[in-house]
Amino acid sequence: MNKSVSEIFSIMCELRSRIHTNFNTSKIRWIYISARNGNYKIIRNHYGKPCGYIIWARVVRETLIRLEKYDIYPIYEYEYDEGNICLILDVFLLHDRAYELKKFSRRIRLLAWKKNGKLSVYKRFINRFKSIKIKEKYLF
């Protein structure tokens, strides 16, 4: 099931266009770069049709500090795949598929996302995520 970047990009854009939400150029860029780097998961319904997606970037601590202080997301393409912290860029689900997020997070050690202007960072400790603070001189 090897799909090209353009096929993956078109699936995600078509899903996003089904509802009337803000679909700005930064989201289009996130989708495109995540598809190129393989940092995506397309969620399918029981019939095999796409009904959602998750896109992320693998970032380093400095990128999270920049995001927290200056509200600047990864800019260059290499920043999307250079670290071990999973920064969730966009989650889109058409139906009740919240359990897909739980399945996705099982294989992640460090997880971060920004919602309503607040950056949240979590680290897995014995099959549970615990919130951690980002410090400039703290090593994960």
C-alpha positions as CSV (number, residue, x, y, z in Angstrom):
1,M,0.0,0.0,0.0
2,N,2.6,2.5,-1.1
3,K,1.0,5.7,-2.1
4,S,2.6,8.8,-3.6
5,V,2.8,12.1,-1.7
6,S,0.3,13.7,-4.1
7,E,-2.3,11.0,-3.4
8,I,-1.8,11.3,0.4
9,F,-1.9,15.1,0.1
10,S,-5.1,15.0,-1.9
11,I,-6.8,12.6,0.5
12,M,-6.0,14.9,3.5
13,C,-7.1,18.1,1.7
14,E,-10.3,16.5,0.6
15,L,-11.1,15.4,4.1
16,R,-10.4,18.8,5.5
17,S,-12.6,20.5,2.8
18,R,-15.6,18.4,3.8
19,I,-16.3,20.7,6.7
20,H,-16.3,24.5,6.8
21,T,-13.3,25.3,9.0
22,N,-10.3,27.6,8.8
23,F,-8.0,25.9,6.3
24,N,-5.1,28.4,6.0
25,T,-1.8,28.0,4.1
26,S,0.1,26.9,7.2
27,K,-2.1,23.8,7.5
28,I,-1.6,23.1,3.8
29,R,2.1,23.3,4.3
30,W,2.0,21.1,7.4
31,I,0.0,18.5,5.5
32,Y,2.4,18.5,2.5
33,I,5.6,18.3,4.5
34,S,4.3,15.7,6.8
35,A,3.2,13.6,3.8
36,R,6.7,14.0,2.3
37,N,8.4,12.9,5.5
38,G,5.9,10.0,6.3
39,N,4.7,11.7,9.5
40,Y,1.0,11.0,9.0
41,K,-1.6,8.5,9.8
42,I,-4.8,8.2,7.7
43,I,-7.7,6.9,9.7
44,R,-10.2,4.7,7.8
45,N,-13.7,3.6,8.6
46,H,-14.9,0.0,8.6
47,Y,-15.4,0.2,4.8
48,G,-11.8,1.3,4.1
49,K,-12.7,4.9,3.2
50,P,-10.6,7.7,4.8
51,C,-12.4,9.5,7.7
52,G,-9.6,11.4,9.3
53,Y,-5.9,11.9,9.7
54,I,-3.2,12.8,12.2
55,I,-0.1,14.7,11.2
56,W,3.0,15.4,13.3
57,A,6.6,16.5,13.2
58,R,9.5,14.9,15.0
59,V,11.2,18.0,16.6
60,V,13.9,18.8,19.0
61,R,13.7,20.6,22.4
62,E,14.8,23.9,20.9
63,T,11.9,23.9,18.4
64,L,9.5,23.4,21.3
65,I,11.1,26.3,23.2
66,R,10.7,28.5,20.2
67,L,7.1,27.4,19.8
68,E,6.4,28.2,23.4
69,K,8.1,31.6,23.6
70,Y,7.5,33.0,20.1
71,D,4.6,30.9,18.7
72,I,6.8,29.8,15.7
73,Y,6.1,26.3,14.4
74,P,8.8,24.4,12.5
75,I,9.7,26.4,9.4
76,Y,12.1,24.4,7.4
77,E,11.4,20.9,6.1
78,Y,14.3,19.3,8.0
79,E,12.8,20.6,11.3
80,Y,9.9,18.3,10.8
81,D,12.0,15.1,11.1
82,E,15.0,15.9,13.3
83,G,14.2,14.9,16.8
84,N,12.4,12.4,19.1
85,I,9.6,14.6,20.4
86,C,6.3,14.1,18.5
87,L,4.7,17.5,18.0
88,I,1.1,17.0,16.9
89,L,0.3,19.5,14.1
90,D,-3.2,18.7,13.2
91,V,-5.8,16.1,14.0
92,F,-8.9,15.7,11.9
93,L,-11.6,13.1,12.5
94,L,-15.0,13.0,10.7
95,H,-16.6,10.3,12.9
96,D,-16.3,9.1,16.5
97,R,-12.8,7.7,16.1
98,A,-11.1,9.1,19.3
99,Y,-9.7,5.7,20.2
100,E,-7.4,6.1,17.1
101,L,-5.6,8.8,19.0
102,K,-5.0,6.4,21.9
103,K,-3.7,3.7,19.5
104,F,-1.4,6.3,17.9
105,S,0.0,7.5,21.2
106,R,1.0,3.9,22.4
107,R,4.2,4.0,20.4
108,I,5.3,7.5,21.4
109,R,7.6,8.4,24.3
110,L,7.4,12.2,24.2
111,L,4.3,14.0,22.9
112,A,3.5,17.7,22.5
113,W,0.8,19.9,21.1
114,K,-0.3,23.5,21.2
115,K,-4.0,24.3,21.8
116,N,-5.5,27.6,22.6
117,G,-2.1,29.2,22.9
118,K,-0.8,26.7,25.5
119,L,1.9,24.2,24.8
120,S,1.5,20.8,26.5
121,V,4.3,18.3,26.7
122,Y,4.0,14.8,28.0
123,K,6.4,12.0,28.7
124,R,5.5,8.3,29.0
125,F,6.3,6.8,32.3
126,I,5.3,3.1,32.6
127,N,2.5,3.2,30.1
128,R,1.1,6.5,31.3
129,F,1.7,10.0,30.2
130,K,2.7,12.6,32.7
131,S,3.0,16.3,32.0
132,I,6.4,17.8,32.1
133,K,7.7,21.4,31.9
134,I,10.1,22.5,29.2
135,K,13.3,24.1,30.5
136,E,16.0,25.4,28.3
137,K,18.7,23.4,30.1
138,Y,16.7,20.2,30.7
139,L,17.5,17.1,28.9
140,F,14.7,14.7,28.1
